[in-house]
Amino acid sequence: MKRVTLIVLLTIKILCISLSMVFSATTGADFLKLPKSARAIGLGDSYAAILGDVTAMEYNPAAMNTIKNLAFSMMYQMWFDNVFSIYASGAFKVYDFVLGMSAFYVDYGGVKEYDAFGALVYEHRPHDLNIKFAVAVDGGILLPALTGLSLGVSLSILERTLIDEMKMGFSFDIGLNYQWYMGQVPLFTGLSVKNLGAADESITPVQATLGFAIKPSDNFLISLDTSYEQHNNLIFR
């Protein structure tokens, strides 16, 4: 078991490094790493294997697959000074597919610009915006042997607006999720690779995560994630 886990983690690390070399750019858009779910925060952001939550599209898009009809989530966070963020997401099931969409807006507060005489010229509103579209499905519709294995992918449109420039870009996530049972106790495994993409010269912070979860009872859940990130602190060159 330890050898298998080591091989999986090594594979994830190699995948992240390879992807970052392909994009060959500085890393930005770190706002994508901000939390978007109170439940995920309560679990220490160990959320790659958790099923049935609409906010799962932010951690592992495959985990949306168990949504039965319609789900919605919204979160507001005040950070410091005038910095705040707003998050909203929704998902619904259409035949064998679960379709989801989310929007995440981070406002960094107004920055006022004055002329040499002290008159207000303009008030800038630097902000970040991420609009995401996601889809999840059971692998059984592709191949009967994959029944029970959830597959998911999402596409994000990114907008980064600073004082006097705006950057546009994209990123996408891919994920797998599998549920099985140990007796009557459900166990979950999730694997996701997130933030594959770029915003002008800046790539997004690539993150690969392997997660495990166990649910001994309806009111008790244990989860554990291990992840590898490829990023630095540069935003724009």
TAGILIN-V409100 format. One record per residue. N is the residue number from 1. RES is the residue in three letters. BURIAL is 1 if it has 16 or more other C-alpha atoms within 10 Angstrom, else 0. Layout:
# TAGILIN-V409100
n->N res->RES burial->BURIAL
n->N res->RES burial->BURIAL
This chain:
# TAGILIN-V409100
n->1 res->MET burial->0
n->2 res->LYS burial->0
n->3 res->ARG burial->0
n->4 res->VAL burial->0
n->5 res->THR burial->0
n->6 res->LEU burial->0
n->7 res->ILE burial->0
n->8 res->VAL burial->0
n->9 res->LEU burial->1
n->10 res->LEU burial->0
n->11 res->THR burial->0
n->12 res->ILE burial->1
n->13 res->LYS burial->1
n->14 res->ILE burial->0
n->15 res->LEU burial->1
n->16 res->CYS burial->1
n->17 res->ILE burial->0
n->18 res->SER burial->0
n->19 res->LEU burial->0
n->20 res->SER burial->1
n->21 res->MET burial->0
n->22 res->VAL burial->0
n->23 res->PHE burial->1
n->24 res->SER burial->0
n->25 res->ALA burial->1
n->26 res->THR burial->1
n->27 res->THR burial->1
n->28 res->GLY burial->1
n->29 res->ALA burial->1
n->30 res->ASP burial->1
n->31 res->PHE burial->1
n->32 res->LEU burial->1
n->33 res->LYS burial->0
n->34 res->LEU burial->0
n->35 res->PRO burial->1
n->36 res->LYS burial->1
n->37 res->SER burial->1
n->38 res->ALA burial->0
n->39 res->ARG burial->0
n->40 res->ALA burial->1
n->41 res->ILE burial->0
n->42 res->GLY burial->0
n->43 res->LEU burial->0
n->44 res->GLY burial->0
n->45 res->ASP burial->1
n->46 res->SER burial->1
n->47 res->TYR burial->1
n->48 res->ALA burial->1
n->49 res->ALA burial->1
n->50 res->ILE burial->1
n->51 res->LEU burial->1
n->52 res->GLY burial->0
n->53 res->ASP burial->1
n->54 res->VAL burial->1
n->55 res->THR burial->1
n->56 res->ALA burial->1
n->57 res->MET burial->1
n->58 res->GLU burial->1
n->59 res->TYR burial->1
n->60 res->ASN burial->1
n->61 res->PRO burial->1
n->62 res->ALA burial->1
n->63 res->ALA burial->1
n->64 res->MET burial->1
n->65 res->ASN burial->1
n->66 res->THR burial->1
n->67 res->ILE burial->1
n->68 res->LYS burial->0
n->69 res->ASN burial->0
n->70 res->LEU burial->0
n->71 res->ALA burial->1
n->72 res->PHE burial->0
n->73 res->SER burial->0
n->74 res->MET burial->1
n->75 res->MET burial->0
n->76 res->TYR burial->0
n->77 res->GLN burial->0
n->78 res->MET burial->0
n->79 res->TRP burial->0
n->80 res->PHE burial->0
n->81 res->ASP burial->0
n->82 res->ASN burial->0
n->83 res->VAL burial->0
n->84 res->PHE burial->1
n->85 res->SER burial->1
n->86 res->ILE burial->1
n->87 res->TYR burial->1
n->88 res->ALA burial->1
n->89 res->SER burial->1
n->90 res->GLY burial->1
n->91 res->ALA burial->1
n->92 res->PHE burial->1
n->93 res->LYS burial->1
n->94 res->VAL burial->0
n->95 res->TYR burial->0
n->96 res->ASP burial->0
n->97 res->PHE burial->1
n->98 res->VAL burial->1
n->99 res->LEU burial->1
n->100 res->GLY burial->1
n->101 res->MET burial->1
n->102 res->SER burial->1
n->103 res->ALA burial->1
n->104 res->PHE burial->1
n->105 res->TYR burial->1
n->106 res->VAL burial->1
n->107 res->ASP burial->1
n->108 res->TYR burial->1
n->109 res->GLY burial->1
n->110 res->GLY burial->0
n->111 res->VAL burial->0
n->112 res->LYS burial->0
n->113 res->GLU burial->0
n->114 res->TYR burial->0
n->115 res->ASP burial->0
n->116 res->ALA burial->0
n->117 res->PHE burial->0
n->118 res->GLY burial->0
n->119 res->ALA burial->0
n->120 res->LEU burial->0
n->121 res->VAL burial->0
n->122 res->TYR burial->0
n->123 res->GLU burial->0
n->124 res->HIS burial->1
n->125 res->ARG burial->1
n->126 res->PRO burial->1
n->127 res->HIS burial->1
n->128 res->ASP burial->1
n->129 res->LEU burial->1
n->130 res->ASN burial->1
n->131 res->ILE burial->1
n->132 res->LYS burial->1
n->133 res->PHE burial->1
n->134 res->ALA burial->1
n->135 res->VAL burial->1
n->136 res->ALA burial->1
n->137 res->VAL burial->1
n->138 res->ASP burial->1
n->139 res->GLY burial->1
n->140 res->GLY burial->0
n->141 res->ILE burial->0
n->142 res->LEU burial->0
n->143 res->LEU burial->0
n->144 res->PRO burial->0
n->145 res->ALA burial->0
n->146 res->LEU burial->0
n->147 res->THR burial->0
n->148 res->GLY burial->0
n->149 res->LEU burial->1
n->150 res->SER burial->1
n->151 res->LEU burial->1
n->152 res->GLY burial->1
n->153 res->VAL burial->1
n->154 res->SER burial->1
n->155 res->LEU burial->1
n->156 res->SER burial->1
n->157 res->ILE burial->1
n->158 res->LEU burial->1
n->159 res->GLU burial->1
n->160 res->ARG burial->1
n->161 res->THR burial->1
n->162 res->LEU burial->0
n->163 res->ILE burial->0
n->164 res->ASP burial->0
n->165 res->GLU burial->0
n->166 res->MET burial->0
n->167 res->LYS burial->1
n->168 res->MET burial->0
n->169 res->GLY burial->1
n->170 res->PHE burial->1
n->171 res->SER burial->1
n->172 res->PHE burial->1
n->173 res->ASP burial->1
n->174 res->ILE burial->1
n->175 res->GLY burial->1
n->176 res->LEU burial->1
n->177 res->ASN burial->1
n->178 res->TYR burial->1
n->179 res->GLN burial->1
n->180 res->TRP burial->0
n->181 res->TYR burial->0
n->182 res->MET burial->0
n->183 res->GLY burial->0
n->184 res->GLN burial->0
n->185 res->VAL burial->0
n->186 res->PRO burial->0
n->187 res->LEU burial->1
n->188 res->PHE burial->1
n->189 res->THR burial->1
n->190 res->GLY burial->1
n->191 res->LEU burial->1
n->192 res->SER burial->1
n->193 res->VAL burial->1
n->194 res->LYS burial->1
n->195 res->ASN burial->1
n->196 res->LEU burial->1
n->197 res->GLY burial->1
n->198 res->ALA burial->1
n->199 res->ALA burial->1
n->200 res->ASP burial->1
n->201 res->GLU burial->1
n->202 res->SER burial->1
n->203 res->ILE burial->1
n->204 res->THR burial->1
n->205 res->PRO burial->1
n->206 res->VAL burial->1
n->207 res->GLN burial->1
n->208 res->ALA burial->1
n->209 res->THR burial->1
n->210 res->LEU burial->1
n->211 res->GLY burial->1
n->212 res->PHE burial->1
n->213 res->ALA burial->1
n->214 res->ILE burial->1
n->215 res->LYS burial->1
n->216 res->PRO burial->0
n->217 res->SER burial->0
n->218 res->ASP burial->0
n->219 res->ASN burial->0
n->220 res->PHE burial->0
n->221 res->LEU burial->0
n->222 res->ILE burial->0
n->223 res->SER burial->1
n->224 res->LEU burial->1
n->225 res->ASP burial->1
n->226 res->THR burial->0
n->227 res->SER burial->1
n->228 res->TYR burial->1
n->229 res->GLU burial->1
n->230 res->GLN burial->1
n->231 res->HIS burial->1
n->232 res->ASN burial->0
n->233 res->ASN burial->0
n->234 res->LEU burial->0
n->235 res->ILE burial->1
n->236 res->PHE burial->0
n->237 res->ARG burial->0
